[in-house]
Amino acid sequence: MNIFDEKRTELERHEFMMGVERGRLAVALDLLTDSLAMVGQHGVYCASTRNPSKPALDLQAVLAGIEGAKALIQSVMEELRAQREAVREP
């Protein structure tokens, strides 16, 4: 099953509210947020041997990658919003 089938309801709802591009980005952002939470929970049990208050180094890299992807998606959503508003204001 692909992501379009698996998340059909969420995609339809967000695409209706925000448009196709921003709706899909919103669902992707939700997926990344869920993944970030799961990796964060896993990090509690896989603490670094050097610094027990931080997750293992591989989990730190995954967390940084997910946070970076979220920031990029958010910036694209803001850019699309700004473009849409610029078109509306003649």
N, C-alpha and C positions, 0 to 999 in steps of 0.2 A: 504494500500500500504506500503510495507516495504522499508527500506532505499536503498536496492539494485535496486529496481525498480525506486524509486524516483530520485536517483542520478546516474542512469545508464550511461549517457553521460560523466559526470565528472569521474566516476570510470573507464570507458573504456579508456579515454584519459590519466589519471594518471597511470593506470596499464600498458598501452602501453609504456609510457615514462620511468617509474621507476621500473616496475615489480609489481607483484600482491601485495606483502606485503607492500612495500613502497608506492605504489599508493593508497592503501586503507587507510594507515595511513595519507597520504597527504589529502585525502578527509575528514577524521575524523578531522584533524587539521583545515581545512577550516570551517567545521561545528562548531567547538568549537570557532573559531575566530568570526564567524557570531553571535553565541550565546553571546559571550563576548561583542560584540558591542551592541546588543539589551539590554542586562542587564545593560550595562553602560548608555545607553540612558534612561532606566527606572529609573536608580539611580538618574538622574538629577531631576526627579519629586518626588521621594520618599526619600527625604533627612532625615538624622538622626536628631532627636530632640535635641540630645546632642551636635552634631557638624554639623551644616547645610552645611558645605563644603564637607561632606562625605555622601555616600549613607547610607540607613538604614542598621542596623547590619545584617539582613538576606540577603540582597543583597551583602554585603561585603563578607559573607561566600560563596555565590554562585560564586562571582567573583574570590575569592581565589581558590575554587575548580576547576573552569574552567582553570585558569592560571596554576594550578598544573598539571592538565591533559595534557595541551598543552606542558608543560616542559617534562613530561614523554614521550609523543609521539615523541617529537623532539629528545630526547635522544635515543629512540629506532631506529628512522630513521638514526641517526648518527652512531649507532652501526652496523646497517645493511649495511650502506655505507662502513664503515671501514672493515667489514668482506668481502664484495664484492671486495674491492680494494686489500685486503690481498691475496685473491684467484688469482687475476689477476697478481700479482707480485710474480713470482716464485723465 
